[in-house]
C-alpha cells in the first residue's frame, strides 16, 4: 500500500508569513497544499479567495487543493482555475446542478471532488461517482480549524472505503478535520488516501517531523 498523502491546510498557517510557511512545509515533505475557502454564509467564518491561491502558486509546483465551503461555489470555479488550482471540491449540500458543476471543473483541467459534512449520507455519492476524482470526508463540522475529530466519522470512513472498493472506483478518499498524529494511523487503516491537517502541521515547530508522523514514519 502506498504512503498516505499529507495536505497541510493553510487555514492554520501564519498568513502574515504565508510564503515562508509554504516553503517550510514544502521542504518538510508536504504532498499538496489545502485551501479552506469560506464565505461566512455556508459556514460561520470568512477566509480567503483566488488571490491567495495565485500568490502561493508562484512559490511551489505542488498541487493546490481548493475546498469551497461556500453557499454558491459555481461562480468561483473559473477564478480558482485561473489562479492555479489543481483539485477543487464542492459541498453536495450547496450545488443544485452538481453534475454540471463537476463537469465544468474537469473541463478547466482541474480534478473535481465532492465534500461531505459529517451528517451528510454517503448515499448522495450514488449519482456522482463517474464525475469525481476524490471525496473529501469532513470529520468535523466545517467552519473553524483546531476542532477534534468526531468519533462517529471513523465508521463513516470505513463504509466509504468499502463502497469505493466495491465499485472499483479509482479515486482518492481525503479526510479533513481533527487530523493529528494520534489518529492518523486509524485513518490510514480505515482507507484514507489523503490527510488534510492544519494545526497538526503548522502548529508544530518541526514541520518535517509532523508530516512524517502523519504518514506513520519515524521522525
Secondary structure per residue as TSV (DSSP state, phi and psi in degrees):
chain	resnum	aa	ss	phi	psi
A	1	X	-	360.0	132.2
A	2	X	-	-71.4	156.8
A	3	X	-	-64.8	146.8
A	4	X	-	-66.6	148.3
A	5	X	E	-89.0	145.1
A	6	X	E	-116.7	127.7
A	7	X	E	-121.5	94.8
A	8	X	E	-61.8	135.7
A	9	X	E	-92.1	123.4
A	10	X	G	-68.0	-10.8
A	11	X	G	-57.7	-29.0
A	12	X	G	-98.0	-0.9
A	13	X	S	-84.0	169.6
A	14	X	-	-82.0	102.2
A	15	X	G	-68.2	-16.5
A	16	X	G	-74.7	-14.6
A	17	X	G	-129.9	38.9
A	18	X	H	-60.5	-39.5
A	19	X	H	-64.3	-39.9
A	20	X	H	-67.4	-41.2
A	21	X	H	-62.6	-43.5
A	22	X	H	-61.6	-48.3
A	23	X	H	-61.4	-34.3
A	24	X	H	-66.3	-46.8
A	25	X	H	-75.5	-28.8
A	26	X	H	-63.5	-46.8
A	27	X	H	-64.9	-26.7
A	28	X	T	-81.9	-2.3
A	29	X	T	105.2	13.7
A	30	X	-	-58.9	146.3
A	31	X	S	-93.8	-29.8
A	32	X	E	-159.0	169.3
A	33	X	E	-117.8	137.1
A	34	X	E	-109.5	131.1
A	35	X	E	-112.2	116.4
A	36	X	E	-92.2	102.6
A	37	X	E	-97.3	116.5
A	38	X	E	-124.0	144.1
A	39	X	B	-110.7	0.3
A	40	X	S	75.5	4.4
A	41	X	S	-116.7	-61.7
A	42	X	S	-65.8	-35.8
A	43	X	S	-129.9	154.6
A	44	X	S	-84.1	56.0
A	45	X	-	-161.7	161.9
A	46	X	B	-131.8	126.5
A	47	X	-	-121.1	-110.4
A	48	X	-	-132.5	171.8
A	49	X	-	-126.0	-158.2
A	50	X	H	-61.1	-26.0
A	51	X	H	-59.6	-42.5
A	52	X	H	-67.3	-39.0
A	53	X	H	-59.4	-45.2
A	54	X	H	-64.1	-39.0
A	55	X	H	-65.7	-43.5
A	56	X	H	-66.4	-36.6
A	57	X	H	-54.4	-32.2
A	58	X	T	-72.5	-12.8
A	59	X	T	-108.1	-4.5
A	60	X	-	-157.8	153.8
A	61	X	-	-100.6	1.5
A	62	X	S	-62.4	151.2
A	63	X	E	-59.9	138.3
A	64	X	E	-105.4	122.5
A	65	X	E	-108.9	110.6
A	66	X	E	-103.1	124.5
A	67	X	E	-111.0	108.4
A	68	X	E	-89.1	99.6
A	69	X	E	-98.0	68.6
A	70	X	S	-134.5	156.1
A	71	X	S	-69.4	-29.7
A	72	X	-	-137.1	87.1
A	73	X	-	-75.6	-24.7
A	74	X	H	-55.4	-43.8
A	75	X	H	-65.9	-15.1
A	76	X	H	-91.9	-8.7
A	77	X	H	-61.8	-52.0
A	78	X	H	-66.5	-42.7
A	79	X	H	-59.1	-38.5
A	80	X	H	-73.5	-31.3
A	81	X	H	-62.0	-45.0
A	82	X	H	-65.7	-27.4
A	83	X	H	-80.7	-8.8
A	84	X	T	106.7	15.9
A	85	X	-	-65.3	144.4
A	86	X	S	-108.1	-30.1
A	87	X	E	-131.1	145.6
A	88	X	E	-147.2	126.0
A	89	X	E	-116.3	142.0
A	90	X	E	-120.7	152.0
A	91	X	E	-81.0	131.3
A	92	X	T	-62.1	-22.1
A	93	X	T	-72.8	-10.9
A	94	X	T	-114.7	-11.4
A	95	X	-	-111.5	123.6
A	96	X	S	-72.5	-46.7
A	97	X	S	-111.0	76.4
A	98	X	H	-63.3	-45.6
A	99	X	H	-59.0	-41.8
A	100	X	H	-62.0	-43.5
A	101	X	H	-65.9	-43.2
A	102	X	H	-64.5	-38.5
A	103	X	H	-61.7	-41.7
A	104	X	H	-65.1	-40.0
A	105	X	H	-57.1	-46.9
A	106	X	H	-66.9	-38.6
A	107	X	H	-58.2	-30.8
A	108	X	T	-84.4	4.7
A	109	X	T	83.3	19.2
A	110	X	-	-110.6	144.7
A	111	X	E	-76.5	120.7
A	112	X	E	-87.4	145.5
A	113	X	E	-145.9	166.1
A	114	X	E	-120.6	144.8
A	115	X	E	-107.3	140.4
A	116	X	E	-121.9	123.7
A	117	X	-	-68.2	161.6
A	118	X	T	-55.1	-35.1
A	119	X	T	-91.8	1.6
A	120	X	S	-85.5	130.0
A	121	X	-	-69.5	145.9
A	122	X	G	-66.3	-16.4
A	123	X	G	-61.0	-23.3
A	124	X	G	-65.6	-17.3
A	125	X	G	-76.7	-15.8
A	126	X	G	-54.1	-36.0
A	127	X	G	-95.5	-3.3
A	128	X	T	-121.1	-2.2
A	129	X	G	-47.8	-44.2
A	130	X	G	-66.4	-16.8
A	131	X	G	-102.6	-1.5
A	132	X	-	-121.3	148.0
A	133	X	S	-100.7	-16.4
A	134	X	E	-158.6	157.1
A	135	X	E	-116.3	129.2
A	136	X	E	-101.6	105.4
A	137	X	E	-90.2	113.4
A	138	X	E	-78.2	127.5
A	139	X	S	-110.8	12.0
A	140	X	S	-140.1	164.3
A	141	X	-	-76.3	123.3
A	142	X	S	-69.1	156.0
A	143	X	S	138.2	-27.2
A	144	X	-	-143.3	145.7
A	145	X	S	-84.1	170.1
A	146	X	S	78.1	13.4
A	147	X	-	-84.1	163.5
A	148	X	-	-90.1	143.4
A	149	X	-	-60.4	136.0
A	150	X	-	-78.2	117.2
A	151	X	T	-55.9	-36.0
A	152	X	H	-64.3	-18.1
A	153	X	H	-71.3	-17.6
A	154	X	H	-65.1	-43.6
A	155	X	H	-62.6	-39.7
A	156	X	H	-63.4	-39.9
A	157	X	H	-60.9	-45.0
A	158	X	H	-60.9	-41.5
A	159	X	H	-66.9	-38.7
A	160	X	H	-63.2	-42.9
A	161	X	H	-61.6	-41.8
A	162	X	H	-65.5	-42.5
A	163	X	H	-59.8	-46.2
A	164	X	H	-63.4	-41.3
A	165	X	H	-66.1	-42.3
A	166	X	H	-62.6	-33.2
A	167	X	H	-83.4	-12.4
A	168	X	T	69.0	26.2
A	169	X	-	-70.5	128.2
A	170	X	-	-90.9	5.8
A	171	X	-	-80.3	-172.5
A	172	X	E	-106.8	148.9
A	173	X	E	-109.2	117.2
A	174	X	E	-107.5	144.6
A	175	X	E	-119.2	132.7
A	176	X	E	-137.3	118.4
A	177	X	S	129.9	109.6
A	178	X	S	69.9	18.9
A	179	X	-	-75.5	130.0
A	180	X	-	-151.3	171.7
A	181	X	H	-59.1	-31.8
A	182	X	H	-70.1	-23.9
A	183	X	H	-116.4	-2.6
A	184	X	H	-61.1	-37.5
A	185	X	H	-61.9	-43.3
A	186	X	H	-65.8	-39.9
A	187	X	H	-63.8	-41.6
A	188	X	H	-63.6	-43.5
A	189	X	H	-62.7	-35.0
A	190	X	H	-82.2	-6.5
A	191	X	T	119.7	9.0
A	192	X	-	-68.7	132.9
A	193	X	S	-97.1	-27.8
A	194	X	E	-134.4	133.0
A	195	X	E	-112.0	116.9
A	196	X	E	-91.1	123.4
A	197	X	E	-137.7	131.5
A	198	X	S	-101.6	-84.6
A	199	X	H	-65.7	-24.3
A	200	X	H	-65.4	-18.4
A	201	X	H	-110.4	-60.3
A	202	X	H	-71.8	-18.2
A	203	X	T	-84.3	0.9
A	204	X	S	-109.1	142.8
A	205	X	S	-72.5	-32.5
A	206	X	-	-99.3	89.3
A	207	X	H	-67.7	-38.3
A	208	X	H	-61.4	-44.5
A	209	X	H	-64.9	-37.1
A	210	X	H	-65.5	-42.3
A	211	X	H	-67.2	-41.7
A	212	X	H	-61.8	-38.8
A	213	X	H	-64.9	-37.7
A	214	X	H	-65.3	-32.6
A	215	X	H	-79.5	-12.2
A	216	X	T	84.1	19.3
A	217	X	-	-95.2	156.5
A	218	X	-	-70.9	146.3
A	219	X	-	-76.0	360.0
